[in-house]
Amino acid sequence: MTQSPPDRASVEAVLEAIRPSIKADGGDVELVEITDAGVVRVRLLGACIGCPSSQMTLRGGIESNLVGRVPGVTAVEAVEAA
């Protein structure tokens, strides 16, 4: 039995919950896509672009929250800003 990809609404809800912390430092995050393998692709925006701490935000903040709170999320990847 294959697992279906994580629910987009659940992923968005978690991003909304952590967004104030990201915005407090001048950044933001945008959901780009969720793969069938459970990888959530996000775009870091604002002050997060080029910030030395952006990988810590991605792994320690965004990924840990999504993997821990949304069934089926396996990882989070950042995509380049448009």
C-alpha positions as CSV (number, residue, x, y, z in Angstrom):
1,M,0.0,0.0,0.0
2,T,1.4,3.4,-1.0
3,Q,0.9,6.4,1.2
4,S,-0.8,9.4,-0.3
5,P,1.0,12.7,-0.3
6,P,0.5,15.0,2.7
7,D,-2.6,17.2,2.7
8,R,-1.9,20.6,1.3
9,A,-4.3,22.3,3.8
10,S,-2.5,20.7,6.7
11,V,0.9,21.9,5.4
12,E,-0.5,25.4,4.9
13,A,-1.9,25.4,8.4
14,V,1.5,24.6,9.9
15,L,3.2,27.2,7.8
16,E,0.7,29.8,8.9
17,A,1.4,28.9,12.6
18,I,5.2,29.4,12.2
19,R,5.0,32.3,9.8
20,P,4.9,35.0,12.5
21,S,8.3,33.9,13.8
22,I,9.7,34.1,10.3
23,K,8.1,37.4,9.6
24,A,9.5,38.8,12.8
25,D,13.0,38.6,11.2
26,G,11.8,40.1,7.9
27,G,11.3,36.9,6.0
28,D,8.4,34.8,4.8
29,V,7.8,31.3,3.3
30,E,5.7,30.2,0.4
31,L,4.5,26.7,-0.3
32,V,5.5,25.7,-3.8
33,E,4.5,22.0,-4.1
34,I,4.2,18.7,-2.3
35,T,5.7,15.7,-4.1
36,D,4.2,12.3,-4.1
37,A,7.1,11.2,-1.9
38,G,6.1,13.7,0.8
39,V,8.8,16.3,0.1
40,V,7.5,19.8,0.7
41,R,9.1,22.4,-1.5
42,V,9.0,26.0,-0.2
43,R,10.3,29.3,-1.4
44,L,12.0,31.5,1.3
45,L,11.2,35.2,0.8
46,G,12.2,38.6,2.0
47,A,15.1,38.7,4.4
48,C,15.4,34.9,4.2
49,I,16.9,35.2,0.7
50,G,20.7,35.0,1.1
51,C,20.5,34.9,4.9
52,P,23.2,32.8,6.5
53,S,20.6,31.4,9.0
54,S,18.1,30.4,6.3
55,Q,19.2,26.7,6.4
56,M,18.8,26.7,10.1
57,T,15.3,28.2,9.7
58,L,14.5,25.6,7.0
59,R,15.7,22.6,8.9
60,G,15.2,23.5,12.6
61,G,12.0,25.5,12.1
62,I,10.0,24.6,9.0
63,E,11.1,21.0,8.4
64,S,10.9,19.9,12.1
65,N,7.4,21.4,12.5
66,L,6.1,19.9,9.2
67,V,7.6,16.4,9.7
68,G,6.4,16.4,13.3
69,R,2.9,17.7,12.7
70,V,1.8,16.6,9.2
71,P,1.6,12.8,8.5
72,G,3.4,11.9,5.3
73,V,5.9,14.8,5.2
74,T,9.3,13.3,4.7
75,A,11.5,16.4,4.1
76,V,11.5,20.1,3.2
77,E,13.4,21.6,0.4
78,A,13.9,25.2,-0.5
79,V,13.5,26.3,-4.2
80,E,15.1,29.4,-5.7
81,A,13.1,32.6,-5.5
82,A,11.2,33.4,-8.7
